[in-house]
Amino acid sequence: MKYVLVDRGDNIIDRIELTREVSLSAAKTFFVGRKRIEEKEFDNLWKVMTEMDYNRNKERTYRYEEFGDWLDIEKS
């Protein structure tokens, strides 16, 4: 499975492909070790997710932004 390291601006910083048996927490442990910082500090800067979840979230955000606020009836 592919995992990505994402910054607070939702940009992929790093990615890794691990075997199917590896969990999300194991991928996070890998990235924390790679960055060589405490987990608390890591959590303030980045998040780890599957690449599939990242793509799904990006697609939802794009769809929302595509329509904009013109559908907001109360805004008139």
C-alpha positions as CSV (number, residue, x, y, z in Angstrom):
1,M,0.0,0.0,0.0
2,K,1.2,3.5,-0.7
3,Y,1.3,6.1,2.1
4,V,1.9,9.8,1.8
5,L,3.3,12.4,4.2
6,V,1.2,15.6,3.9
7,D,1.9,19.1,5.2
8,R,-0.7,21.4,6.7
9,G,-1.2,22.9,3.2
10,D,-2.3,19.5,1.9
11,N,0.8,19.1,-0.2
12,I,2.5,15.7,-0.5
13,I,6.0,16.0,1.0
14,D,7.1,12.3,0.8
15,R,5.6,9.0,-0.1
16,I,6.4,5.4,0.5
17,E,5.1,2.0,-0.7
18,L,4.9,-0.7,2.0
19,T,3.6,-4.2,2.0
20,R,-0.1,-4.8,2.4
21,E,0.3,-6.0,6.0
22,V,1.7,-2.7,7.2
23,S,-0.8,-0.5,9.0
24,L,-1.1,3.3,8.9
25,S,0.5,3.6,12.3
26,A,3.6,1.7,11.1
27,A,3.8,4.1,8.1
28,K,3.6,7.0,10.6
29,T,6.3,5.5,12.7
30,F,8.5,5.2,9.6
31,F,8.0,8.9,8.7
32,V,8.6,10.0,12.3
33,G,11.9,8.1,12.3
34,R,12.8,9.6,8.9
35,K,12.2,13.1,10.2
36,R,14.0,12.4,13.5
37,I,11.7,14.4,15.7
38,E,9.3,13.7,18.5
39,E,5.9,12.4,17.6
40,K,4.1,15.3,19.2
41,E,6.1,17.8,17.1
42,F,5.6,15.6,14.0
43,D,1.8,15.7,14.5
44,N,1.8,19.5,14.6
45,L,3.6,19.6,11.2
46,W,2.4,16.7,9.1
47,K,-0.2,13.9,8.7
48,V,0.2,10.5,7.2
49,M,-2.5,8.9,5.1
50,T,-2.9,6.4,2.3
51,E,-2.4,7.8,-1.1
52,M,-5.9,6.6,-2.0
53,D,-7.4,8.6,0.9
54,Y,-5.4,11.7,-0.1
55,N,-6.7,11.5,-3.7
56,R,-10.3,11.0,-2.4
57,N,-10.0,14.1,-0.2
58,K,-8.5,16.2,-3.0
59,E,-11.4,15.1,-5.3
60,R,-14.0,16.2,-2.8
61,T,-12.3,19.5,-2.2
62,Y,-12.1,20.2,-6.0
63,R,-15.8,19.4,-6.4
64,Y,-16.8,21.8,-3.7
65,E,-14.6,24.6,-5.1
66,E,-15.9,23.9,-8.6
67,F,-19.4,25.0,-7.6
68,G,-18.3,27.9,-5.4
69,D,-20.9,29.8,-3.3
70,W,-23.4,30.6,-6.1
71,L,-25.5,27.8,-4.7
72,D,-25.8,29.5,-1.3
73,I,-29.3,30.8,-1.3
74,E,-28.9,32.8,1.9
75,K,-26.0,34.8,0.6
76,S,-28.2,37.0,-1.6
